[in-house]
Amino acid sequence: MTDPRLAVTAQTGSISTSVPLLVVTVLVLVGFVFDGGNAITAHRRAVNLAEQAARAGAERLDIAALRSRGVYRLDRAAARGAAGAYLASTGTTGQVQVGRDGDGDYVEVVVDWSQPAVFAGLLGRSRFTGTGRGRARNCHGLATEEGC
């Protein structure tokens, strides 16, 4: 018959090799979640800035066309300037486009974003980058659907 003390002491230290591996795995996962969360936050901020700048531009109606012909059109230069001014006031740069489609005039703003990676930098990815887009139009009357 074997001594019960020998059975217990034969396994002493076996958990010590798996615990550091488990701790490192958990820390890596937490690091990637942290980096991913920062990247998602940076993207959402860029989208918010682009949408706000587009709304600022879409407020600029061509008053002369409205008064003389009753036509709701954007003053393209003023819309572009207002959107650019909003971006400048937030310390952001972006591209502003004023256009016209089947639903009328619109202002579209594209903002580039870049977020440094903390933990993903260990694997060679130093930054997360992307763009945020926002589009707005000036609607008048009763708007019954998304595009006015």
MOPEGI-V595051 format. One line per field, one symbol per residue. psi: psi as a letter, one per 30 degrees, with the letter a starting at -180 (. if undefined). A space follows every 50 residues. Layout:
psi: ???
This chain:
psi: klkfeeeeffgkffffffeeeeeeeeeeeeeeeeeeeeeeeeeeeeeeee eeeeeeeffiljeeeeeefgkjlkjeeeeeeeeeeeeefggkllkkkkak affaklkkkkkklkkkkdefffgfjflklalkkkklljklajkfleg.
